[in-house]
Amino acid sequence: MKAFKPILLLVLSVMLTMTSCRTEDDLSIDPPTEETITANSTVADLMNRTVFNDGSNDNIIDNASCFSIQFPVTVTVNGTTLQINNYDDLDEIEDIFEEFDDDDDNIVISYPITIVFADFTTIEINSDDELEDFAEDCFEDNFDDDDIECIDFQYPITASVYDENNDLINSITINSDNDMYDFIDDLDEYAAVTINFPITVILADGTTLTINNIQELATAIQEADNTCDEDDDNDYDDDDCDNCTTSDLDTVFADCTEWTVDKLERNDEDLEDNYVGYVFEFNNDGTIEVTQGTNTFNGTWEASGSGNNISVVIDITGLPDFNDTWNLHEIEQEDDDEIKVDLRLGDDRLRFESDCQSSDNVNDAALVSALTSGDWYITYFFDDSDETADFADYVFNFASDNTATATNTSGTTNGAWSTTSGDNTELGLNLNFGTGIPLDELADDWDVLEVTNEIIRLKDISGGDGSEDFLTFERNPFDGGSGNDDIEAILSDGLWIVASYTEDSDDQTANYSGYELDFNTDGTVSASNGSNTNNGTWSVFSNGNQIMLNFGTDMPFQEFNDDDWDVISSSETEVVLQDVSGGGGGTDTLTLQKL
């Protein structure tokens, strides 16, 4: 829970007591009724139920919602031993369970363990039999689980305690659910208690509410009760898409263009082996193209709904095994950039996967968001020669309906734009402003090299002579620079390391561990790990859009020898380079980070 600064709101009244032995200097403080809480009151009960220890989060281990297991705990899941240190680690158990669909999943718990009940009392458990006994009692006694899990308190919260004379005798700071439970449990020991409002509560969707008095608190808890899935049914994976949106699905399908069938089960038959070699492309216009060798299948897809209730309708001519209205069960991002889209329909299951390698800053959503907000200017255009000045007085605007305008002192030219898969990068941008000079030069399917809110860099390789064209948009008008011409100054300032190097999907970063690179302003470069030094040359050309590296035959840096590394992105601390082979079309990616 996030802490907040409590504000003490006590109404003070000073009165002179003439009928007792108290002196005239004594203070009597009347607790404000709108902030007073009493034992066994409705609001006390609601607060108590809100702070019960929630035992449902770890049901994948103990199958019981009225108690939880105290972490850390060691379990062996389908033969793999895991130490579970927190609730996030429970995902590792689910991942193992979901790895195969036809195996028998089992968990072996390493005893002793400690379980924590709703009132935060604990007991040590030494065997499966003991745990099962408590789980059975839990099910029988708490089937209608009384805890309220859809709202939480934000701590700390302070309370003021008064005696029978209305004298303030103590101030209590409550820092956790356990503290709040004890506080509510002890209410009958005090003459009067007030909560020091305002306080903050957190709803199941992460939003917060400011509460100003007891009545508002009672209302907020009552309205939040049963507004979320409290996961008391031991169905550990029914919340995998709680926060899913159709936009999420649009984004992964746009970012990752080649999808294969990882799992297909219809009517208890495993059919995925029938579709080895089939490649699916889900387009943002709602069409699907499936290729298998020389065969092509066309269809449509559509998603609607939200959260765990997103329907995905698939209809592909010639592939009836896929055609149905599926429920989106999960969008799963693996550590190696592999993405899986899991669809369910009763006991039937369809899971697509893609070895998506999109860069965080080069994706369809980022490009569209940046492109359609504000004015853009061309700060670099190279087509055999630098022709940037031809576009110096044009202002470009791109609308969300895929129309565009280019405006200068002579008027406005209408155009169009769309995103697609790049020829040599994952993302492409199609531009077309007609046949008028000079805007006709922009009509092309551009590969996207870099996208931020301030710069969009594009590249095109001519289908004729193989020459390379470059186009850069920035937020400010052309000033004689190229938008990336500081790359030489960046690299020659300080030492660099190889943070990542991959050839296609082959990660070779480990070969460069311990090496420090020094890019000198005289065009030489050295890479040394203390015992081995590779010397080479480097240069920047195409106005900062490309770099040449040559280490001769020195190993292991001879792998970096190339005349035209494309600069994908650059900053003061990181430079990302990419090269696409002219032969097999493989992609090498080199990331340098500054020490």
Salt bridges, closest charged atoms under 4 A:
ASP26 OD2 - ARG22 NE 3.65
ASP101 OD2 - LYS263 NZ 3.60
ASP101 OD1 - ARG349 NH1 2.11
ASP167 OD1 - ARG22 NH2 3.38
ASP225 OD2 - ARG49 NH2 3.44
ASP237 OD2 - HIS329 NE2 3.71
ASP240 OD2 - HIS329 NE2 3.55
ASP262 OD2 - LYS340 NZ 3.80
ASP262 OD2 - ARG351 NE 2.52
GLU265 OE1 - LYS263 NZ 3.85
ASP270 OD1 - LYS263 NZ 2.93
GLU272 OE2 - LYS263 NZ 3.79
ASP324 OD2 - ARG266 NH2 2.68
ASP342 OD2 - ARG344 NH2 3.08
ASP342 OD2 - ARG349 NH2 2.94
ASP348 OD2 - ARG266 NE 3.00
GLU450 OE1 - ARG457 NE 2.86
GLU468 OE2 - LYS459 NZ 3.21
ASP493 OD2 - LYS594 NZ 3.14
ASP566 OD2 - LYS459 NZ 2.39
